C-alpha cells in the first residue's frame, strides 16, 4: 500500500538576508561621488537668496561662493555645474561670452578657493538673451522661417565663443545644453584650435521639451518671452530619436552623454546606456522632480530622505554613472550617516 508523501515540493526561494549581508550583495551602490551639484550665480554682494519654488536652493553672488564650494567639497561631492544670471540681457546674450561675465567670475572664484572641485559650465543662451530662447532667433519678417525661430548655424558661432571663454576662465568641463545641431563638433573644434584638447565635453545629448523645468526657470530667470522650445528640444513621446541624437553627438566627439530629465525617462536612460557603454552617462534629476519631493515632504506626505535616496538609486540603477541633482548636499549627508 502506497503511503502519502509529505516531502516539500522543491521551489525557488527568495533570498532573506541580515542587514549586513544585504549591504554586501547590494547591486547598486549610491555615494556622494556620484553627484554633481547645480549652482546659480548672480551679480551683487552678500547675496544668498532662496528660490521660492526650490526650497533649500539659492542664488549666490560670487563673494559667497568660497564658503559654498568648500562645503560641497567637504561632503565628498566632486563637481558643480554653474548657471549664470547676467546683469543685462540682449539679443545675442553678450555677457555669456564676456571675459568678466558672471560665470567667468564664478569659475575663477571657485577654482581659486577649491582647486580640486571640478567646475562644469552650462553652455546655452537662454539665461542671457532678452527673448529667453536658446539661440539667435529669426527677426526677418520676409524670411521663409517663422519669426522667433531659433537659427541653428549662427547660434553655433556664439556657443563656441562661450565655451572658449569659460575654459579660459578655468572651467574643467563644458556642457552645451541647447540641443543645437552640430554644437558638439563646433565647440570641440574651437577648443582644439585654442589648444584646449584636454577639456572634456558633456553634451546634453537627449534633452526633452519637458514640463518639469518650471522651477529651474525661476532660479535662472530664463523663461522664454514667447513660444516654447519644442523646435529644438525633444518630443517626450520619442525614444528612437533619443538614440539618434546621442549617436550624432558621439560622432562629433562628445566625451560624456546626458539624459534630461531623469525620472520620466528612465527607459531612455537605460537605452542610451546600452547603446553607448563606452561613454560616461549623466542623468539630470531636474528642478521639478526635486520640488515635487520637497512639497510632498513639507506636507508630511512623504519621507524626504527615504524617497530621495530611492529616487537617486533608481536613476543610477537605470544606467547613470553620474547624477546632477539639487538633492546632492542633503543626500551626501544622509549617505554618510
C-alpha positions in Angstrom: 0.0 0.0 0.0 1.3 3.4 -1.0 1.9 5.9 1.7 1.3 9.6 1.1 4.4 11.7 0.8 4.7 14.8 2.9 8.0 15.9 1.4 8.2 19.6 0.4 7.9 20.5 -3.2 11.1 22.0 -4.4 10.7 25.6 -5.3 12.9 28.7 -5.8 13.5 30.6 -2.6 13.6 34.3 -2.1 16.9 35.5 -0.5 16.4 36.5 3.1 19.5 38.4 4.4 20.5 40.1 7.5 21.1 43.8 7.1 24.9 43.3 7.0 24.7 40.7 4.3 22.1 42.7 2.4 24.5 45.6 2.1 27.3 43.2 0.9 25.2 41.9 -2.0 23.6 45.2 -3.0 23.7 45.5 -6.7 23.6 49.3 -6.9 25.6 51.4 -4.5 24.9 55.1 -4.2 27.5 57.5 -2.9 28.4 61.2 -2.8 31.0 60.8 -5.6 28.0 60.1 -8.0 26.7 63.6 -7.6 27.1 66.9 -9.4 25.6 69.9 -7.6 24.0 72.8 -9.6 24.8 76.4 -8.5 23.0 79.6 -9.6 25.2 82.7 -9.7 24.2 86.4 -10.0 25.8 89.8 -9.8 25.9 91.7 -6.5 27.4 91.2 -3.0 26.3 89.2 0.1 23.5 87.5 -1.9 22.2 84.1 -0.8 18.7 84.3 -2.0 16.5 81.2 -1.6 14.4 80.3 -4.7 10.8 80.2 -3.8 9.9 77.2 -5.9 13.0 75.2 -4.9 13.3 75.2 -1.1 16.9 74.9 0.0 18.4 76.1 -3.3 19.8 79.6 -3.6 21.1 82.2 -6.0 24.6 83.2 -4.9 26.7 86.3 -5.5 30.3 85.5 -6.4 31.6 86.6 -3.0 29.5 83.8 -1.3 30.9 81.0 -3.5 34.1 80.3 -1.5 32.3 79.0 1.6 29.7 77.1 -0.5 32.4 75.4 -2.6 34.3 74.4 0.5 31.1 72.9 2.0 30.3 71.0 -1.2 33.8 69.5 -1.5 33.9 68.6 2.2 30.7 66.5 1.6 32.6 64.4 -1.0 30.7 65.8 -3.9 33.3 66.0 -6.7 31.7 68.6 -9.1 29.4 71.5 -9.6 27.6 72.8 -12.7 27.1 76.6 -13.0 24.2 78.6 -14.3 24.6 82.4 -14.6 22.1 85.3 -14.3 23.5 88.3 -16.2 23.2 92.0 -15.3 21.8 92.8 -18.7 20.3 90.7 -21.5 20.3 91.3 -25.2 19.6 89.5 -28.5 23.0 87.8 -28.6 23.4 87.1 -24.9 26.6 89.1 -24.9 27.5 88.6 -21.3 27.6 84.9 -21.9 31.0 85.2 -23.6 32.4 88.3 -21.9 35.7 87.8 -20.0 34.2 89.4 -16.9 30.8 87.7 -17.3 29.1 86.3 -14.2 30.1 82.7 -15.0 33.6 83.6 -15.8 33.9 85.4 -12.4 32.3 82.4 -10.7 34.7 79.9 -12.2 37.7 81.8 -11.2 36.4 82.2 -7.6 35.6 78.5 -7.2 38.9 77.3 -8.7 40.9 79.7 -6.5 39.1 78.5 -3.4 38.8 74.8 -4.0 41.1 73.8 -7.0 40.2 70.1 -6.9 36.4 70.8 -7.1 35.5 70.1 -10.8 33.7 73.0 -12.4 31.3 72.3 -15.2 29.7 75.2 -17.1 26.4 75.1 -18.8 26.8 76.5 -22.4 23.5 77.9 -23.7 21.9 81.2 -24.4 18.5 81.2 -22.8 19.6 82.9 -19.5 21.4 85.6 -21.4 19.1 86.6 -24.2 16.3 89.2 -23.9 13.9 86.8 -25.6 14.7 83.8 -23.4 15.4 81.3 -26.2 18.5 79.1 -26.6 19.9 80.7 -29.7 19.8 83.6 -32.1 16.3 84.0 -33.4 14.9 84.9 -36.8 13.7 88.5 -36.9 13.3 88.8 -40.6 9.6 89.0 -41.5 10.4 88.3 -45.1 12.2 85.0 -44.3 10.6 81.7 -45.1 11.2 80.8 -41.5 8.7 81.9 -38.8 9.7 85.0 -36.8 11.2 83.9 -33.4 12.6 80.6 -34.9 16.0 79.6 -33.5 18.6 79.9 -36.2 20.9 76.9 -35.9 24.2 77.9 -37.6 24.5 81.5 -36.4 23.9 80.2 -32.8 26.9 77.7 -33.2 29.3 80.6 -33.5 28.1 82.1 -30.2 28.3 78.8 -28.4 31.9 78.3 -29.5 32.8 81.7 -28.1 31.0 81.0 -24.8 32.7 77.6 -24.4 36.2 79.1 -25.1 35.6 82.0 -22.6 34.6 79.5 -19.9 37.6 77.4 -20.4 39.9 80.4 -20.4 38.5 81.3 -17.0 39.3 77.8 -15.7 36.3 75.6 -16.3 37.1 71.9 -16.3 34.2 70.5 -18.4 32.0 72.2 -20.9 28.3 71.2 -21.1 26.4 72.5 -24.2 22.7 72.3 -23.4 20.8 74.0 -26.2 20.2 70.9 -28.4 21.5 72.9 -31.4 22.6 70.7 -34.3 26.3 70.5 -34.6 27.1 72.1 -31.2 29.5 69.4 -30.0 31.5 69.4 -33.2 31.9 73.2 -33.4 32.8 73.5 -29.7 35.3 70.7 -30.0 37.0 72.3 -32.9 37.1 75.7 -31.2 38.7 74.2 -28.1 41.1 72.1 -30.0 42.2 75.1 -32.1 42.9 77.0 -28.9 45.0 74.1 -27.6 42.3 73.0 -25.0 42.2 69.5 -26.4 42.2 68.1 -22.9 38.9 69.7 -21.9 36.0 67.2 -22.0 32.6 68.0 -23.4 29.5 66.8 -21.5 26.7 67.1 -24.0 23.0 67.5 -23.2 22.5 65.0 -26.0 19.0 63.9 -25.0 17.1 66.8 -23.7 13.3 66.7 -23.7 10.8 69.6 -24.0 9.7 68.8 -20.5 7.1 70.3 -18.2 9.5 69.5 -15.3 11.7 72.6 -15.9 9.4 75.2 -14.3 11.3 75.8 -11.0 14.6 76.0 -12.9 13.3 78.9 -14.9 12.5 80.7 -11.7 16.0 80.0 -10.5 17.8 81.0 -13.7 15.3 83.7 -14.5 15.1 82.3 -18.1 11.5 81.7 -19.2 11.0 82.4 -22.9 9.2 85.6 -23.6 7.1 83.9 -26.3 6.6 80.5 -27.7 8.4 77.4 -26.4 11.5 75.4 -27.1 9.9 72.4 -28.9 11.6 73.3 -32.1 14.9 72.1 -30.8 14.2 70.1 -27.7 12.8 66.5 -28.0 9.2 65.2 -28.0 8.6 63.4 -24.7 7.0 60.6 -26.7 10.2 59.6 -28.6 12.9 57.2 -27.6 14.4 56.2 -31.0 15.0 59.8 -31.6 17.0 59.9 -28.4 19.3 57.2 -29.6 19.8 59.1 -32.9 20.6 62.3 -31.0 23.1 60.5 -28.7 24.8 58.9 -31.7 25.2 62.2 -33.5 27.0 63.7 -30.5 29.2 60.7 -30.2 30.1 61.1 -33.8 31.0 64.8 -33.2 33.3 63.9 -30.4 31.4 64.3 -27.1 33.2 62.8 -24.1 30.1 62.3 -22.0 26.4 62.0 -22.6 23.4 63.3 -20.7 19.7 62.5 -20.5 17.4 65.2 -19.1 15.1 64.9 -17.2 15.7 61.7 -15.3 12.7 60.1 -13.7 10.1 60.2 -16.5 12.8 59.0 -18.9 14.5 56.0 -17.1 13.7 53.8 -20.0 15.6 56.3 -22.3 18.4 56.4 -19.8 18.8 52.7 -19.9 18.6 52.5 -23.7 21.3 55.2 -24.1 23.5 53.3 -21.6 23.2 50.1 -23.5 23.8 51.8 -26.9 26.9 53.7 -25.7 28.5 51.8 -22.8 31.9 53.2 -23.7 31.0 56.8 -22.6 30.1 58.1 -19.1 26.4 58.8 -18.9 24.9 61.6 -16.8 21.3 62.0 -15.7 19.8 65.3 -14.8 17.4 65.0 -11.8 15.7 68.2 -12.7 14.1 71.0 -10.7 10.5 69.8 -11.0 11.5 66.4 -9.7 13.3 68.0 -6.7 10.4 70.4 -6.0 7.7 67.7 -6.0 9.6 65.8 -3.3 10.2 68.9 -1.3 6.5 69.9 -1.5 5.3 66.4 -0.5 7.7 66.2 2.4 6.7 69.7 3.6 3.1 68.4 3.8 4.1 65.3 5.6 3.1 63.1 2.8 6.5 61.5 2.1 9.7 60.7 4.0 12.1 63.0 2.1 15.2 61.1 3.0 13.9 57.7 2.0 12.2 58.9 -1.2 15.2 60.9 -2.3 17.7 58.1 -1.8 15.3 55.6 -3.5 14.9 58.0 -6.4 18.6 58.6 -6.9 19.3 54.8 -6.6 16.7 54.2 -9.3 18.4 56.7 -11.6 21.8 55.1 -11.1 20.3 51.6 -11.5 18.9 52.6 -14.8 22.4 53.3 -16.1 23.6 56.7 -14.9 27.2 57.0 -13.9 26.7 60.5 -12.5 23.6 62.4 -11.4 23.1 66.1 -11.5 20.8 66.7 -8.5 19.7 69.6 -6.3 19.5 67.0 -3.5 23.2 66.4 -3.7 24.2 68.0 -0.4 21.4 66.5 1.6 21.9 63.1 0.0 25.6 63.2 0.7 24.9 63.9 4.4 22.3 61.1 4.6 24.6 58.6 2.9 27.4 59.4 5.3 25.2 58.6 8.2 
